[in-house]
């Protein structure tokens, strides 16, 4: 059984906690692949719309699995995240920037 540093038992990580972590990580990759944030490995701005689309689509799919566990504020936050990623993807794929 896992214990915290104070010696108190901690509960095992839930799949929903893991989904939340994956959503954050994949959305960050999406922003990077859109060229709107520097690549975390190289520090350079690189645009790869094919990989951006995969990151965005998988993020949206994970949100669908997680949303039943979220309160209304968190649902709005993750849906806004996916919406913003999609809007930026469309703008980038059409050659426009905002």
N, C-alpha and C positions, 0 to 999 in steps of 0.2 A: 504494500500500500504506500502511495506517495505521501510524504509529509512536507509541510512547509518548514521554513527555517525556524519557526517557533515551536515545532514539534507537534502541531495540530494536524490531524489528517485532512487532506484536501480531496475534493471530488475529482474523478477522472475527467479529462477534457471531453466535451460532447462533440458530436459531428457538427452541430450548429456553430460552435466556436471555431472549428476548423474551416467551415464554409465562410464565416466572416473574415477570417485571416486570408483565405484564398481570394475572396472578392477584393480585398484591399490590395493584395499583391498583383492580381491580374489587371485591375484597373490602373495601377501604377505602370505596368508594362504597356497597357493600351495607350496611355498618355505619352510614354516614351516612343512607342512605335509610330504614333501620329506626328512625332517630331516636336511635340509641345513641351517636353521635358528632356533633359539630357539623359542619355543611356547611363544606367547605374554602374555598368562595368567599365565603360570607356570615358564617360563624361562628355561625350560628343552628341550632338543632335543628329539623329539619323531617322529618316522617314521610311517606313516599310508598311504600306497600307494593307498588304495581304496578311501580315502577322498582326497588325492592329485590329483588323476585322475579326480574326480568330480570338484575340484577347477580349474584345468587346462582346462577341457572341457568347463566349464561355462565361464571362462575368454575368451577363444577362440571365443565362441559364442557372447559374448558381444562386442568383438573387431569387429566382422563382422557387427554388428549394428551401431557401432560408426565410422567406417573407412570412410564413405562418408563425414563426417564432418571434417576430419583431413587433414592437409597438408602432403606433401610427407615425410618430415622428421619425423613427428609424426606417420605416417603409418608405416614407417620402424622401429621405436622404439617399437611400440606395437606388430608388427609382430615378431620382434627379441625377445621380452619378451616371447611371446607364444612359439616360437621355442626353446628358452633356457629352458623353463619349460618342454616342451615335451622331449627334449634330456636328461635332468636330470631324468625325470620320467623313460625313457627307461633304462638308466644306472642303476638306483636304482632297477628297477624291474628285471633286469638281474643279479643283485648282484655285479655290477661293480661300482667303484667310480672314480671321476676325481678330 
